[in-house]
Structure formats: structure tokens, C-alpha cells
Amino acid sequence: MKISAPIGAASAMLLVGTSASVSATIADYPIFTGQALRYGLAAVILLAVVRHQRLPRVRLTSRDVLLLIALAATGLAGFNLFLVEATRHAGPAMIATVVGAVPLVLALVGPVMERRRPAPRTVGAALVVALGAAVAAGLGSGSVTGLLLSLGALAGEVAFSLLAIPLLAELGPLRVAAYPAALSVPMLLAAGLALDGTASLRMPAPGQAVAFAYLGAIVTAAAFFLWYDALRRLGADRAGLFAGLVPVGALLTTIALGLGRPGTADVIGALLVAAGVAIGMRRPGQDSKGPHLPSSPAGEPTSGRTLHHA
């Protein structure tokens, strides 16, 4: 049974939100090595699914390869590098608020990439979602350096979606999720060696291994596939609204694990995000037209390259 695009997008971002609580259990493990383990496991799982489904072979062009490398370097390795460095110069609230602007950026830039005008309703909804994320996080404090690094993380998060758009029509969501994950592994290992030396290379403890297994299989392999499948079917602007659900997923996980109680700002922020998503998904006269990219069975690429954007 195929998952609807809105449910898939919401599930993906809620799953990503659960990573905050899980990541707290591996805080003392080398960050970049841990991310390499996570993405490596995800790549193995996704490529195994591609093989199991016997999807048609595709021949990567030089443009495809460059886009995949760029996606891995910016949306995965680069995002993690900026995020880690930002935590040294800014508080978590400021970082979360800046990165929370993802829905607004996608609502503005996504349609331009698809050669159409941003929909006023979607832009307005994205503003509400970004406001909700900011309220939930609080504006926080930090230096100018911290702000710039946070903007770098925001750029990486946006690139994670926008660079995938020209690839999805031909490669399908499974391959677009798998290839950059695999390509990011050596990048992250190199970053770990450059910043932490050989101390970054060590085996995780049993509890840490369980956490990495969850992050790799669920937060990366499953969530990335769901996100790219929804992105292909909804378009960047509408799918981007669901990025605001990441702090909601973190909040729900915190409550479920008994790690804390939600404050007033948490609840108001979550309600604003939900309202923004609801507003953005209601587009009279367009809901029945489908996405701008052609739909196909989950994970199966469509044929032809006429939809690749310049």
C-alpha cells in the first residue's frame, strides 16, 4: 500500500525530530565518525532495497554525478560540519531558529527551480511554520560567527532538498537517498580525522551501536526515502512545510521517553506549525492536479530526462 505524500512527508520529519533525544545517548562519541556510521548503514540498507526490488538500471550522466556529490557534500557532510561548529559559537535555540527557516526558503526557491511563481498561500503558510519553529526554540543568543555558521547549516538543509529535485525524476527516491549517503561517508571520516585526529576512529559501545542502528535504519534510510518520495510528488514548496515538524517530533519523543514536560512555548510553537502545514496544504484547484514531477511506484524512477532543470 502506497503512503500518501503528505503522510510520508510528515512521518519523515517527525522521525528526524526523534534523532535529538537519541543523539543525546551518543554525545561522547566522535561526531563525524558517528555520522559516517549512520549514513554508511543507511546506504547499505537502501542499496539492498534497490537490489531486492530489481529496479531498472540507470546510467548516471556526469551531471547526475556532480549533483550527487554536491548533495552529499552540502546536504549531509556540510550540514553536519556547520551544525557542529555552530554549537561552539551559538546556543541551541538560535541554531534551531535559523534552521527552522527551511520551509520559508523552500517555499520561495523551490518554485523558481521548477520555473513557476511562489504561491502566496504557501509562502504565508511557510512563514507561520517558521514562526512556530522559532517560538518553540526561542530566539536564543550567540555571536555573529554563530549566526553565520547557523546560516551555513540552513543552506545545507535547503540543498538537501533542492539538489535532489533534478535527480528524482530519473533515479527515483531510493537511489537519491542511497547514493549521497554513501558518498558522504568518506567526507565525514576525513572531517573527523582533520578535526580530531586518529582519536575519531574507535568502535562504539553496545548502547551507542544501538543508537547508531536506529539513526541509520529509521532516521536516515526510512526518513530519507519518505522525504524524497514526498518531495517528488508534492514539490519543494509544499513538502517544505513539513520540515517544521522536526521540533514537534523532538517534543513528542521527549514526552514519550519521560525526559521532560512541554512548556507553553513548545505547545504554541507546535500549534503554529500544525496550522501552517494545514494552510499550505489547502490549495483550491491544485490539489487534484498532482505534483510537478511525475509519479511512479515507490522507489521506481521514471523514464526520460526532459524534466531535468537547468
C-alpha positions in Angstrom: 0.0 0.0 0.0 1.5 3.3 -1.1 1.8 6.0 1.6 0.2 9.4 0.6 2.7 12.2 0.0 1.6 14.4 3.0 1.7 11.4 5.4 5.1 10.4 4.1 6.5 13.9 4.4 5.1 14.3 7.9 6.4 10.9 9.0 9.8 11.7 7.6 10.2 14.9 9.5 8.7 13.5 12.8 11.3 10.7 12.6 14.1 13.2 12.0 12.8 15.0 15.1 13.3 11.9 17.2 17.1 12.0 16.5 17.6 14.8 19.1 16.8 12.5 22.0 18.7 9.5 20.6 21.7 11.6 19.7 22.0 12.6 23.4 23.0 9.0 24.2 26.0 9.2 21.8 27.1 12.7 22.8 30.5 11.4 23.9 31.2 9.6 20.7 33.2 11.3 17.9 30.6 13.2 16.0 31.8 12.9 12.4 32.7 9.2 12.8 29.2 8.6 14.2 27.6 10.4 11.3 29.7 8.3 8.9 28.5 5.1 10.6 24.9 6.3 10.4 25.0 7.2 6.7 27.0 4.1 5.8 24.4 1.8 7.4 21.6 3.8 5.7 23.3 3.4 2.3 23.7 -0.3 2.8 20.0 -0.7 3.6 18.8 1.5 0.8 21.0 -0.2 -1.8 19.9 -3.6 -0.6 16.3 -2.5 -1.2 17.1 -1.2 -4.7 18.6 -4.6 -5.5 15.7 -6.5 -3.9 13.2 -4.6 -6.0 15.2 -5.1 -9.1 14.6 -1.6 -10.3 15.6 -0.8 -13.9 19.3 0.1 -14.4 20.0 3.7 -14.9 23.1 5.2 -16.4 24.4 8.2 -14.4 25.5 11.2 -16.5 28.3 13.5 -15.5 25.6 16.0 -14.4 24.0 13.4 -12.2 27.3 12.5 -10.5 28.1 16.2 -9.9 24.7 16.8 -8.3 25.0 13.7 -6.1 28.5 14.7 -4.9 27.2 18.2 -4.3 24.2 16.9 -2.4 26.4 14.7 -0.2 28.9 17.5 0.4 26.4 20.1 1.3 23.2 18.5 2.5 24.9 15.7 4.5 28.6 16.3 5.3 28.4 20.1 5.1 25.3 20.4 7.1 26.8 18.4 9.9 30.1 20.3 9.8 28.3 23.7 10.0 26.0 22.4 12.7 28.8 21.2 14.9 30.9 24.3 14.5 27.8 26.5 15.2 27.3 24.9 18.6 30.6 26.3 19.6 29.5 29.9 19.0 25.8 29.9 19.5 23.1 28.4 21.7 20.9 25.6 20.5 17.9 27.9 20.4 19.5 30.3 17.9 20.6 27.4 15.7 17.2 25.8 15.8 15.5 29.1 15.0 17.8 29.8 12.0 17.5 26.3 10.6 13.8 26.4 11.2 13.5 28.9 8.3 13.8 25.9 5.9 10.1 25.9 5.0 10.2 29.6 4.0 13.3 29.2 1.9 11.9 26.2 0.1 8.6 28.0 -0.4 10.5 30.8 -2.2 13.3 29.0 -4.0 11.6 25.7 -4.8 9.0 27.1 -7.3 11.7 29.2 -9.0 13.7 26.0 -9.7 10.5 24.5 -11.2 10.1 27.6 -13.3 6.9 28.9 -11.7 6.0 31.7 -9.2 5.9 31.0 -5.5 2.3 30.5 -4.4 1.3 33.3 -1.9 -0.7 30.8 0.2 2.3 28.5 0.5 4.7 31.4 1.3 2.3 32.6 4.0 2.0 29.1 5.4 5.8 28.8 5.4 6.0 32.0 7.4 3.6 30.6 10.0 5.6 27.3 10.2 8.9 29.2 10.6 7.4 31.3 13.3 6.2 28.2 15.1 9.6 26.7 15.0 11.1 30.0 16.3 8.6 30.2 19.1 9.3 26.5 20.1 13.1 27.1 20.0 13.2 30.6 21.4 15.4 33.2 19.7 18.4 32.3 21.9 21.7 34.0 21.9 25.0 33.7 20.2 27.7 35.6 18.3 27.8 36.8 14.7 30.1 33.8 13.9 27.5 31.5 15.4 24.8 33.1 13.2 26.9 32.7 10.0 27.6 29.1 10.8 23.9 28.5 11.5 23.1 30.1 8.1 25.6 27.6 6.6 23.6 24.8 8.3 20.4 26.2 6.9 22.0 26.3 3.4 23.0 22.7 3.8 19.5 21.7 4.9 17.9 23.5 1.9 20.4 21.9 -0.5 19.4 18.5 0.8 16.1 19.0 -0.9 16.7 21.4 -3.8 19.7 19.5 -5.2 17.6 16.3 -5.2 14.8 17.7 -7.4 16.6 17.3 -10.8 17.6 13.8 -9.8 14.3 12.3 -8.6 12.6 12.0 -12.0 15.3 9.8 -13.4 16.8 8.0 -10.3 13.8 7.7 -8.0 13.8 8.4 -4.3 15.5 5.2 -3.2 18.7 5.9 -5.3 18.6 9.6 -4.5 18.6 8.7 -0.8 21.2 6.0 -1.1 23.9 7.5 -3.3 24.6 10.7 -1.4 24.5 8.8 1.9 27.3 6.5 0.6 29.3 9.4 -0.9 29.1 11.4 2.4 30.9 8.6 4.4 34.5 9.3 3.3 33.8 13.1 3.5 32.7 12.8 7.2 35.6 10.4 8.0 38.0 12.9 6.5 36.4 15.8 8.5 36.7 13.7 11.7 40.4 12.9 11.1 41.1 16.6 10.3 39.5 18.0 13.4 40.0 15.2 16.0 42.9 13.1 14.6 43.0 9.3 15.0 41.0 9.7 18.2 37.9 9.9 16.0 38.4 6.3 14.9 37.1 3.9 17.5 34.4 1.3 17.9 31.1 2.4 19.5 30.0 0.8 22.8 27.0 -1.6 22.6 24.5 1.1 23.7 26.0 3.5 21.2 25.8 0.9 18.5 22.0 0.5 19.1 21.6 4.3 18.8 23.5 4.3 15.5 21.4 1.4 14.2 18.3 3.4 14.9 19.7 6.6 13.4 20.9 4.7 10.3 17.9 2.5 9.7 15.0 4.7 10.8 16.0 8.4 10.9 18.2 8.1 7.7 17.2 5.2 5.5 13.4 5.3 6.1 13.0 9.0 6.7 15.2 10.0 3.7 13.2 7.7 1.3 9.9 9.0 2.7 11.0 12.6 2.3 12.3 12.3 -1.3 9.2 10.4 -2.3 7.1 13.2 -0.9 9.3 15.8 -2.4 8.9 14.3 -5.9 5.1 14.2 -5.5 4.4 17.5 -3.7 7.1 19.8 -5.0 9.7 21.6 -2.8 7.4 24.4 -1.6 4.6 22.2 -0.2 6.8 19.4 1.1 9.0 22.0 2.8 6.1 23.0 5.1 6.6 19.6 6.8 10.2 20.5 7.8 8.6 22.5 10.6 7.5 19.2 12.2 11.1 18.4 13.2 10.9 20.2 16.6 7.4 18.7 17.1 9.0 15.2 16.6 11.6 16.1 19.2 9.0 17.3 21.6 6.9 14.2 21.3 10.0 12.0 21.8 10.9 13.9 24.9 7.5 13.4 26.3 7.3 9.7 25.3 10.7 8.9 26.9 9.8 10.9 30.0 12.7 13.3 29.6 10.7 16.4 30.3 7.4 18.2 30.1 6.5 20.6 27.3 6.4 24.3 28.1 3.9 26.9 26.9 6.2 28.0 24.1 6.6 24.3 23.0 2.8 23.9 22.7 2.2 27.2 21.0 5.1 26.5 18.5 3.7 23.1 17.7 0.2 24.5 17.1 1.6 27.2 14.8 3.5 24.6 12.8 0.4 22.4 12.5 -1.7 25.5 11.4 0.9 26.5 8.8 1.0 23.0 7.3 -2.8 22.9 7.2 -2.9 26.3 5.5 -0.2 25.4 3.0 -1.7 22.0 2.0 -5.1 23.6 1.2 -4.6 25.0 -2.3 -8.0 25.2 -4.1 -8.0 23.9 -7.6 -4.5 22.5 -7.5 -4.7 19.5 -5.0 -6.2 17.3 -7.8 -3.6 18.2 -10.3 -0.8 16.3 -8.6 2.9 17.3 -8.3 5.1 18.9 -10.9 7.3 15.8 -11.1 5.6 12.6 -12.5 4.6 9.9 -10.0 5.7 6.3 -10.3 5.7 3.3 -8.0 7.7 3.9 -4.8 11.4 3.9 -5.5 11.0 3.4 -9.2 12.5 6.1 -11.5 10.5 7.5 -14.4 12.0 7.4 -17.8 13.4 10.3 -19.8 15.4 13.3 -18.9 13.2 16.1 -20.1 12.3 17.1 -16.6 15.9 17.9 -15.6 16.1 21.6 -14.8 18.9 23.8 -16.0 
